[in-house]
Amino acid sequence: MSHHALDFDALTPREAYKVMIGTIVPRPIAWVTTVSPDGVVNAAPYSFFNCLSADPPILALGVENKPDRSFKDTAWNIRMTECFTVNIVDRANVAAMAATAAAFGPEVDEVRMAGLTTVPGDRIAAPRIAEAPVAFECRRYLGIQVSSAREIILGRIVMAHVREDIIDTATCYSDHEKLDAIGRMGGNGYAGTLDYFDWPTPSVEEVEAASALAPARRRG
């Protein structure tokens, strides 16, 4: 099967975006809660998100600016308060998460509009969403302005809140079925994480043995 060769230098930003979100899937969703300097709570989902380091524990958000290049509420609040909370989205909260993505003004509390409740942070000023199965309290670690259109925000995790039925605190292992997290696909698509399978990393010897058998399989 042949491949299309797509030169990103020849693509518009919108075309590059469509290629990336349609093929880098599923992407975890950061349901970010912040608070403005005036005390207004903001919530918004971001799928340009992942964990980058465990030592120190670092999360990364890719936050796009508004069309006029001004900061979105999330980026502005983080810049002003130096903290944010990443809530993980499960299947039960899809509708509420989508509601917080609506284009409300900065004076509107999206959490209240979505019918959610907040819990004050233990270590930071930003609250977490009580209905979320997992939440990570983060302090702003570093902001990287990659262009006038986008900023990458690194946050250092200082506290995690994990629903009791999900995690075994003795081992720190979590039950993915109880979590039932969702990820972002292209367009309006989402995918669940319950389509799960184990595939252990093979040893060097197992790979070498399989590689030695490959020519014989092709001959056969």
C-alpha positions, 0 to 999 in steps of 0.5 A: 500500500502506497502513502501520500507524502504531505509536506507540512511546509506546504500545508496551511495551519488549518490543513496541518491541524486536520491531518494531525487530529485525524491521525494522532488518535485517540488523544487524552482530554485535559478538562482544565479548571482555572480561576481568574484574578477576579475569582471567576471559575473557568473550565475548558477541554483541551486534547493537545495534552499529555504527560511528559515526565514523572520525575518531576511530574509534568503535564503539558497543554497546547492552548490555542489563542483566539483568532485575534491572538489574544489569550483564551481564558485558560491561558490568561488565568494560568498566566495570572494565577500560576496554577490550574487543575487537569480533570480527566473526562470519563464517559459519564461526563461527556455532555458536561465536558462538551457544554464547557467548550461553548464560547462563553464570555470570561465572566461566565462560570462554565462549571455552573452552566454545565451543572457541575460542582467544584471542590477547592484545591488542596494545594492551589487556588484552582478548583477541581470538578467534583464529578470528574473521576481524576483530577491533578492540581498543577502549578505552572512550571513553564510556558513556551510560546511556540507562535503567536497562535499557540502556547505550550504550558507545562504544569508540575503536578502537586496533588492528585485526586483519584476516585476510591474505586479506581486506584489501589493506593497500596500499588498505585495501579488504576482500574481502567474499566472503572475509570472509563476515560474517553479520548478525542478523535477527529472532527466531533468524534470521541473514543472510549478506552475500554477497547483494551488489550495487553501486549507485553514487550518481548525480550531481545531473544524473542524478537531475534527468534521471530526475525529468524523465522520470518524468511522461512514463513515467506518461503513457505 
